[in-house]
Amino acid sequence: MAKKGKKTKKAKPTDGTQLIASYKRAYRDYDILDTYEAGMVLTGSEVKSLREGNAQIAEGYARVRRGEIWIDGVHIPPYLNAIGFGAHDPDRERKLLLNRAEIDKLDARTSQGGLTIIALRLYWKNGLAKMELGLAKGRTKGDKRQNMAERDADREMETAFNRANKYGSER
């Protein structure tokens, strides 16, 4: 009688991060030129809500104002047990924590026009809430189609190459 094999668990990231929310569609809708990791200024009920895994960042974008960077469009629903004074506004602007050099660099690149700062991921890193920001340029519908065609062509070439290696180049 054969023994049943052990079920293997998915490998978890070893860098101490735990994903809360991500915006996967951003890589299709935008060309991501550069990424930055930023801390967030949060209230207590926001932290508790994030610990439950509640957040939506799909419409999140950041702006530089008076030398500070603020994220808007991120929805963190209220914590269920926080009522009255302890509750927070779910759609408020939140301050992000970056180095002065990074803020100045982002401000210079976005002021040129055509570029925006979008939220890519929200995650816990060693007990602290972090957000991955992407400096992005929007794609048009034609750009998206061209990108999909290139990806399909690359996939077909890879498949043909693997078949040739597997079965040999018999003629």
C-alpha beads as a LAMMPS data file, in Angstrom:
LAMMPS data file: protein, C-alpha beads

171 atoms
170 bonds

1 atom types
1 bond types

-500.0 500.0 xlo xhi
-500.0 500.0 ylo yhi
-500.0 500.0 zlo zhi

Masses

1 110.0

Atoms # bond

1 1 1 0.000 0.000 0.000
2 1 1 1.407 3.331 -1.024
3 1 1 1.741 6.142 1.459
4 1 1 0.066 9.410 0.755
5 1 1 2.470 12.245 0.220
6 1 1 2.560 15.278 2.430
7 1 1 0.794 18.331 1.194
8 1 1 3.224 21.095 0.546
9 1 1 2.447 24.614 1.561
10 1 1 3.037 27.572 -0.674
11 1 1 6.361 29.210 -0.054
12 1 1 5.928 32.415 1.896
13 1 1 8.180 35.398 1.320
14 1 1 11.150 35.240 3.644
15 1 1 11.665 38.991 3.829
16 1 1 9.160 39.400 6.677
17 1 1 6.374 40.926 4.577
18 1 1 2.680 40.109 4.678
19 1 1 0.526 41.421 1.845
20 1 1 -2.613 43.391 2.719
21 1 1 -3.699 44.653 -0.703
22 1 1 -2.251 44.944 -4.192
23 1 1 -3.120 46.616 -7.491
24 1 1 -2.096 43.971 -10.042
25 1 1 -3.859 45.697 -12.907
26 1 1 -1.440 48.627 -12.623
27 1 1 1.186 46.682 -14.561
28 1 1 -1.246 46.431 -17.479
29 1 1 -2.603 49.974 -17.357
30 1 1 0.703 51.769 -16.706
31 1 1 4.381 51.583 -17.553
32 1 1 6.025 51.433 -14.126
33 1 1 9.276 53.385 -14.394
34 1 1 10.451 53.249 -10.790
35 1 1 9.231 51.935 -7.413
36 1 1 9.582 53.320 -3.903
37 1 1 8.789 51.956 -0.449
38 1 1 7.069 54.399 1.897
39 1 1 5.830 54.241 5.456
40 1 1 2.350 55.483 6.333
41 1 1 0.991 57.719 9.098
42 1 1 -2.075 55.874 10.417
43 1 1 -4.508 56.159 13.320
44 1 1 -5.135 53.286 15.728
45 1 1 -8.411 52.162 14.172
46 1 1 -6.812 52.172 10.708
47 1 1 -4.059 49.866 11.950
48 1 1 -6.615 47.492 13.467
49 1 1 -8.623 47.483 10.252
50 1 1 -5.461 46.707 8.255
51 1 1 -4.627 43.865 10.668
52 1 1 -7.953 42.324 9.615
53 1 1 -6.766 42.585 5.992
54 1 1 -9.198 45.278 4.854
55 1 1 -8.020 47.824 2.283
56 1 1 -8.598 48.866 -1.315
57 1 1 -5.786 50.651 -3.132
58 1 1 -6.868 50.353 -6.773
59 1 1 -7.684 54.065 -7.066
60 1 1 -4.784 55.274 -4.933
61 1 1 -2.503 58.018 -6.200
62 1 1 0.043 60.231 -4.472
63 1 1 0.813 63.940 -4.746
64 1 1 3.634 66.082 -3.457
65 1 1 2.425 69.178 -1.614
66 1 1 4.652 71.625 0.278
67 1 1 7.516 69.157 0.478
68 1 1 5.358 66.292 1.802
69 1 1 3.846 63.363 -0.054
70 1 1 0.174 62.458 0.474
71 1 1 -1.767 59.425 -0.749
72 1 1 -5.393 59.823 -1.760
73 1 1 -7.965 57.319 -3.023
74 1 1 -6.963 54.519 -0.648
75 1 1 -9.986 53.106 1.178
76 1 1 -9.402 51.608 4.626
77 1 1 -12.820 50.658 6.023
78 1 1 -13.610 51.572 9.641
79 1 1 -12.715 49.091 12.349
80 1 1 -15.941 47.458 13.506
81 1 1 -15.313 47.929 17.231
82 1 1 -14.223 51.576 16.929
83 1 1 -17.170 53.863 17.454
84 1 1 -17.518 57.588 17.940
85 1 1 -14.239 59.279 18.759
86 1 1 -12.056 56.263 17.884
87 1 1 -13.422 55.814 14.352
88 1 1 -11.673 57.237 11.288
89 1 1 -12.724 58.580 7.897
90 1 1 -12.153 55.664 5.478
91 1 1 -11.231 57.831 2.465
92 1 1 -9.063 60.498 4.078
93 1 1 -5.702 61.590 2.723
94 1 1 -2.799 59.928 4.478
95 1 1 0.745 61.182 4.805
96 1 1 3.526 58.983 3.470
97 1 1 7.022 58.851 4.894
98 1 1 9.900 59.068 2.411
99 1 1 13.387 60.533 2.462
100 1 1 13.722 64.162 1.418
101 1 1 15.812 63.200 -1.627
102 1 1 13.152 60.730 -2.792
103 1 1 10.354 63.276 -2.346
104 1 1 12.304 65.906 -4.296
105 1 1 13.052 63.412 -7.070
106 1 1 9.383 62.378 -7.339
107 1 1 8.269 66.024 -7.330
108 1 1 10.682 66.910 -10.134
109 1 1 9.661 63.962 -12.312
110 1 1 5.900 64.400 -11.873
111 1 1 6.007 68.159 -12.449
112 1 1 7.383 67.571 -15.962
113 1 1 4.006 66.123 -16.903
114 1 1 2.761 62.771 -18.116
115 1 1 3.854 60.885 -15.003
116 1 1 1.910 60.002 -11.880
117 1 1 2.575 58.224 -8.599
118 1 1 0.299 55.240 -7.971
119 1 1 -0.080 52.752 -5.125
120 1 1 1.063 49.246 -6.108
121 1 1 1.040 47.246 -2.868
122 1 1 0.142 47.703 0.785
123 1 1 1.836 45.293 3.172
124 1 1 3.220 44.709 6.648
125 1 1 6.977 44.682 6.966
126 1 1 8.348 43.760 10.379
127 1 1 5.162 45.021 12.045
128 1 1 4.996 48.339 10.165
129 1 1 2.539 49.252 7.421
130 1 1 4.389 49.997 4.193
131 1 1 3.207 51.020 0.750
132 1 1 4.990 50.370 -2.512
133 1 1 4.593 53.340 -4.842
134 1 1 5.222 53.312 -8.555
135 1 1 6.222 56.222 -10.755
136 1 1 4.044 55.458 -13.742
137 1 1 3.174 56.601 -17.225
138 1 1 -0.321 55.749 -18.476
139 1 1 -0.788 53.452 -21.450
140 1 1 -3.267 53.985 -24.244
141 1 1 -5.465 51.212 -25.600
142 1 1 -3.075 50.743 -28.534
143 1 1 -0.108 50.432 -26.191
144 1 1 -1.936 47.757 -24.196
145 1 1 -2.723 45.780 -27.349
146 1 1 0.862 46.038 -28.568
147 1 1 2.148 44.866 -25.192
148 1 1 -0.218 41.870 -25.243
149 1 1 0.870 40.974 -28.811
150 1 1 4.552 41.119 -27.815
151 1 1 3.898 38.929 -24.784
152 1 1 2.013 36.371 -26.920
153 1 1 4.819 36.303 -29.499
154 1 1 7.424 35.766 -26.764
155 1 1 5.331 32.936 -25.297
156 1 1 5.023 31.226 -28.706
157 1 1 8.779 31.498 -29.307
158 1 1 9.487 30.030 -25.869
159 1 1 7.082 27.143 -26.509
160 1 1 8.664 26.383 -29.884
161 1 1 12.139 26.523 -28.370
162 1 1 11.142 24.142 -25.544
163 1 1 9.576 21.692 -28.003
164 1 1 12.708 21.715 -30.148
165 1 1 14.881 20.997 -27.123
166 1 1 12.576 18.304 -25.792
167 1 1 12.041 16.335 -28.988
168 1 1 15.271 17.208 -30.715
169 1 1 15.602 18.767 -34.089
170 1 1 14.727 15.634 -36.082
171 1 1 13.971 16.246 -39.723

Bonds

1 1 1 2
2 1 2 3
3 1 3 4
4 1 4 5
5 1 5 6
6 1 6 7
7 1 7 8
8 1 8 9
9 1 9 10
10 1 10 11
11 1 11 12
12 1 12 13
13 1 13 14
14 1 14 15
15 1 15 16
16 1 16 17
17 1 17 18
18 1 18 19
19 1 19 20
20 1 20 21
21 1 21 22
22 1 22 23
23 1 23 24
24 1 24 25
25 1 25 26
26 1 26 27
27 1 27 28
28 1 28 29
29 1 29 30
30 1 30 31
31 1 31 32
32 1 32 33
33 1 33 34
34 1 34 35
35 1 35 36
36 1 36 37
37 1 37 38
38 1 38 39
39 1 39 40
40 1 40 41
41 1 41 42
42 1 42 43
43 1 43 44
44 1 44 45
45 1 45 46
46 1 46 47
47 1 47 48
48 1 48 49
49 1 49 50
50 1 50 51
51 1 51 52
52 1 52 53
53 1 53 54
54 1 54 55
55 1 55 56
56 1 56 57
57 1 57 58
58 1 58 59
59 1 59 60
60 1 60 61
61 1 61 62
62 1 62 63
63 1 63 64
64 1 64 65
65 1 65 66
66 1 66 67
67 1 67 68
68 1 68 69
69 1 69 70
70 1 70 71
71 1 71 72
72 1 72 73
73 1 73 74
74 1 74 75
75 1 75 76
76 1 76 77
77 1 77 78
78 1 78 79
79 1 79 80
80 1 80 81
81 1 81 82
82 1 82 83
83 1 83 84
84 1 84 85
85 1 85 86
86 1 86 87
87 1 87 88
88 1 88 89
89 1 89 90
90 1 90 91
91 1 91 92
92 1 92 93
93 1 93 94
94 1 94 95
95 1 95 96
96 1 96 97
97 1 97 98
98 1 98 99
99 1 99 100
100 1 100 101
101 1 101 102
102 1 102 103
103 1 103 104
104 1 104 105
105 1 105 106
106 1 106 107
107 1 107 108
108 1 108 109
109 1 109 110
110 1 110 111
111 1 111 112
112 1 112 113
113 1 113 114
114 1 114 115
115 1 115 116
116 1 116 117
117 1 117 118
118 1 118 119
119 1 119 120
120 1 120 121
121 1 121 122
122 1 122 123
123 1 123 124
124 1 124 125
125 1 125 126
126 1 126 127
127 1 127 128
128 1 128 129
129 1 129 130
130 1 130 131
131 1 131 132
132 1 132 133
133 1 133 134
134 1 134 135
135 1 135 136
136 1 136 137
137 1 137 138
138 1 138 139
139 1 139 140
140 1 140 141
141 1 141 142
142 1 142 143
143 1 143 144
144 1 144 145
145 1 145 146
146 1 146 147
147 1 147 148
148 1 148 149
149 1 149 150
150 1 150 151
151 1 151 152
152 1 152 153
153 1 153 154
154 1 154 155
155 1 155 156
156 1 156 157
157 1 157 158
158 1 158 159
159 1 159 160
160 1 160 161
161 1 161 162
162 1 162 163
163 1 163 164
164 1 164 165
165 1 165 166
166 1 166 167
167 1 167 168
168 1 168 169
169 1 169 170
170 1 170 171
